[in-house]
């Protein structure tokens, strides 16, 4: 009981290692270490002792006895682990056929089961089977079948006793996965059964994850910085709102990535979304459908089929969304004759997209696996943002503007991955290679018409503008990784990686001429550009243990990058070659006890400026706030320190405390200056990017996951931090630094009620915080919109406090054979409290903004799961005879 949580964590690793060991070549006659040593198969069913009904999600483990070469004493190791299916079935393969074995079964609400098991393996005599092998009549095949019968054992129904007789009519269902797990270098959150995000996108999933902060527009930050987005361990061009929530299995937070990962993650870490993929023999899948209170529909499904050496998966989703937002801005432009500008927007955006992801695994043989995945995303967005814009001078209205702003956009994001993995004979010794490709294409047509009423100029013509844009983005990643456990207590890992990104954009802006009565190209505001970014890297890590308490991982990564940008309409180009840089990493873990770990880690990262921060072309979308790049920008380097303390203080409970510190030099931040707008001849504020001296970020993060009662799981997260930007190298009248201590908190409650009902209630609170030191959006696009600039660095400002709550309730049904269904009713921001407000001031202006978006949307979602496992999985003859050519040859087959 006391070590059950530890067993579960170790089982995930040891079961993989035992499987790799079992894949070594050599048939029944292959000598020591061949498949005959790990060919055991145990299967059965876990049931309730009173009702005889199967128990879903029970943990079943086989524990073997192994001789420890260090202590010279036998010790227990986990040879296999599995979770029972919805009807209680379990199957454990690749088990040792000799030695003492124990079977353990645990489930929430039941007494642990712990009993010895064995295969009773013995060699059949030559006379068994009714014929002699030497006679050529098939006796060898018969004896082989008898051997397979002995290592293939049905344990029947294993009954578990309820641990509490006072449960009454409360149905407690064991959860197949804990919501929170602690990995070696990451935090893992299992979100496959998250209620609130059902039928939505990855953006809504992130709102439920501790440490992640999501603003009103779906922008994600991790510890006040923007993380890199990965899908299945590789970078992607997909955005959060293009990934369906229902196909996400888990989310991994890598707050301080090791040398194995891209050093350009900066200080924001990596956010890795792991998609669902089932490899059970047979077929299984599900279908989903839903509708919201705005009449928008979503639907999707998934299918998995595995037979023999082939595994095929398919995920798909169609999603519609209608987004409504209201915003208000007031700004005072500071000058000899101050001007106050107010802006009101009531926007409506209609989106739809579909997502298709097929996947294919080919288990070539016991050592080699080939995997192919692809994804196809296509969508459309219609955005209507009518605006009212008023300018006042000396307290009187100077002008009134009615602005018609409409944008229609289509996007297409195909991608794919080809992976190959080879396992050597030694357990854990492998090499892999993969090619990852992701791309994006978007086309948009925009109309921006401004109708001005000015008493000084009563005959003003409206300003009629239109924009046609097209952009493409192609991202190739080539990577190879090598892993070799040198000894029982040491491991070497190494790899190489090349990342190549091509981006091109054509942005034509047209202005209507009342002289010629047609739209004419505005060459000053139009832009055509492309850039190519290449990053080449290699890494090596060495992990080792000293004694039973200390674990170390030392790593070194080297990266170089080349950057070339071209302004096509100006026939100019520029290039930046960032020199070869070294990025050391160090991880030290001290095992305080079976339940407590203490970890120290250090990494060095880089944040390279993007195209729009480098290119000198001006964005004229907002005549009052122009944007231009700075080709003199330098990379930003960050040194990160982190201390983690993890305590699994009781069953289904974890407490994690993390203290972190980041110091960045040449901080990439925004900067403002005044100059003349060449289009209007008026004075305007220019927004650009510069390198500030440095920034310091430090904080303390506390996360606790606990089962309060049999029906109540509670997760709490608190992040207290301070961000300070030092920019005394910049000319500004607002000071030399900007900082503010702040905090945010999250709470997530899950209740399991009678009659298979469950409720999820979650909320978050963000205290007043300083404007982020950088947005992480190094490749912002043209067309930011009027009064849309966010100023940092030279602007003193803060984001005002905000909070919100989400609620969902679900009803589940299940039937014999593993089929199940559920219906979920959810509402976000149920108390209509989510209001995003900011205050900022600089040498040139004082500004207040507030926005509200999509409160209190009610969603209804239905899902149905189905499946049928291959009957041959439990048949002795087919299950073992198909495992390798060695067996075929011994039984007279061709072996090819």
C-alpha positions, 0 to 999 in steps of 0.5 A: 500500500505504501509503495503503490504509487512508486510501483506505478511510476517505475512500472511504466519504465520497467515494462518498456525495458522488459519489452525491449529485452524481449525483442532480442533475436534468436528463436527457441534455439537462440541460446541465452537471452533469446525469446524463450527467456521472456516468452510468457503470457498471462491474462485474465479478468479483474472483477468485483468479488460481490457483483462479478462485474469487471473493474476498469482501470485496475493496475495489474503488475507481474513482479519477478525476482532478480539477482542483484550483482551489487548486493549479491542478493535477490531483489524484486523487479517489475516485469510487466504492468497494464491497466484493465480494460472497461470489462476488467480484462488484462493481458501481460506478455513478454514475461520471464518463464522461469523463476518466482513471480508474483501478481499484484492487482490494485484498484481504487476502493478495493483491497490489494491482491498479491499472490504468486504465479508460475508457468510450471514450465517443463520439457515434453518427452519425445513420445508426447504428442503421439509421434516422434519428431524424427519420423517427419510426421510433425511431432516437433510441431506438436511438442512446440505447441505444447511448450507454447501452451505452458507459457500461455496461461489463463488466470481466470477471474481474479476477485477483489474485495471492497476496502470500505463496506460503507460506500452505500450506493456511491459508485467509485470508478478507478481512474486509469491515469493520475491527472498529474505525474512527475517525469525526469525532466517534465511535468505530465498532465493527463487530460484525455478525460478532461470535461470542460474542454470537450468539443473544443481546442487545445486552448481550452485544455491549457486553461486546466493545466497548472503553471499555464496562463491563458489570456482572453485571446488564447495566448499561452504563457509559461512562467510569464514567457511564451513556450515553444509548441511541440506536437508529439515531441516535434515543433509544429506550425499548428496553433493552439486553436487548430488542435482538437481537444478530444484527440489530446492524450496528455500535455507535457511541461518542460520548464527547463529543457535539457541539451536534447532539446532546441536551445532556442526555446528561450526562457519559455520552455517547451509545451509538448502536446501528446496526441492519442494513439492506441496500439491494442490488437483488434479495433477500437474507436469513438465518435463525438458530436456537440453543439453550443448556445450560439448554434455552432456544431462540432463533430469528430471521431477516431479509429485504431486497428492493429493486426499482426505487424500493422497498426493504423490510426485515424483521427478527425474533427470538424469544429465551428465557432462564433466568437464575440468580443467587446473592447474599449480603449482610451489613450492620451497622446502627450504633446503641446496640444494633447489629444485624447482618442477613444475607441470602441469595438464590437467584433464578431468572428466566425471560424470553422476548421477540420483536422484529419490525422492518419497514422501508420506503424509497421513493426518490421521485426522485433528490432525495427519499427517504421512509423508514418504520421500525417496531419491535414488542417483546413479552415476559414475565418470571417472577422467583422470588427466595426469600430467607433473612433473619436478624437478630442482636443482641449475637451471638445470633439475634434473628429469622429470616425466610423470604421468598417473592418472586415477580414476573410481568411482561409488557411491550410496546414498539412504536415507529416512525420516519418520515423524509424527506430532500431533496437539493439540486442541490449535493453535500452540500446537504440537509435532512431531517425525521423523527418518532420515536415509542417507547413502553413498557407493562408490567404486573406482579403480585408476591407478597412473603410474609415468615414470621418466627421470633422466640423473643420472639414465637412466635405472629407471623403472617406478613406477606403482601403483593401488588402490582399495577403498571402503567406506560406510557411514551411518547416523541415526538421531532420533529427537522429538520436542515439541511446546506450546504457553503458552500465546498469548505472550510466547511460549515454545519449547523443543526437544531431538536428537540422531545422529549416524554415522558409517563410514568404508573404505578399501583402498588397494594400490598395487605396481608393482614388476618388479621382480615378474612381478605382482602387490603386496600389499603395506601394508605401504600405505594401510589402513582399518579403521572404526569409529562410532560417536554418539552425544546425545542432548536435548534443550529448548527455551523460547520465549516471548514478552514485549509490542509491540516492544521487542521479546526475545528467550532464549535457552539452548542446552546440548550435549555429544558425543562418538567417536571410531575409529579402524585401522582394518589392524593394529588391533588397536583402539582409542576412545574419549569421549567428555564431556557433554557441555552446549550451551546457545543461546539468540535472542533479536528483537526490532521492530523499526517500521512496516518496520524496525527490529533490532536483537541481537543474541549470540550462542556457538558452537563446532567443533569436530575433525573428524576421519582423523584428529585423526587417526595416519595412514599415507597417502602416496599418495603424497611422497613429502607431507604425511598426518597423524592424531593427536589423541591428538586433542581437540574440537574447541569451538566458541562464535558467536555474530551477530547484524542484521538490516532489513528495508523493505523500500518500496514495493519489497525492503529490506535492511539487514545489519549484523555485526558479530563476532566469537571467537574460542578457540583450533582452529583446523588447519593444521600444517607441520613438516619434517620427513623421508618417510619410503617408500623412505628413503627421507626427506618429509613434514608431514601435520597434524592437531593441536589445535592453540590458537584461531582465531578471525573473524569479518565482516560486511555484506550488502544485498539490494534487490530492484525493480529498474523499473517495468522490473528490480529487482536488488540484491546486497551483500557485505561482508567485513571481517577479519580473524586472526589465533593466533598460538603462541603456535606452533613452527614455523618460520613464525610468531605467527599469520596470518590475512588479511582484505578482501571482496567479492561482488555479484550482481544479475540482473533480467529483465522481457521483452516484449513477456514473455522474461526474462534475468538474469545477475549475477556476483561475485568478491572475493578480496585477502583473507587469506587462510581459518583457517580450511577447515571444511572437518574433514573427508578428504579421502586418495588419495589427489594427488600429490602436493595437500596439502593446508597448513594453520596455520603455512603457511602464504598465501593468495588466489588471487583476482578472479571474474566471470559473468553468463548470462541466457535468458528465454522465457515463454509460458502459455495456458489455464488450467494452463499448461506452458512451457519455454526455457532457454539459459545460459552460465557460466563465460562468460568472462573467468575470473574465475581463482583460484590462491594461494600463500603460504609459510612456513618453508619448502616451497614457493608455487604458484598455479593456476587453471581454470575449466569449463569456458564458457559452453553453456546450453540449457534447456526446461521445460513443466508444466502441472496440473489439479485440482480436480473438487470436490475442488469447489463442495459444497457437496463433499468438506465439507461432507468429512471433518470429521466423525462428519458430516457423523454421523449427516447425517446418515453415519457410521462415521468410 
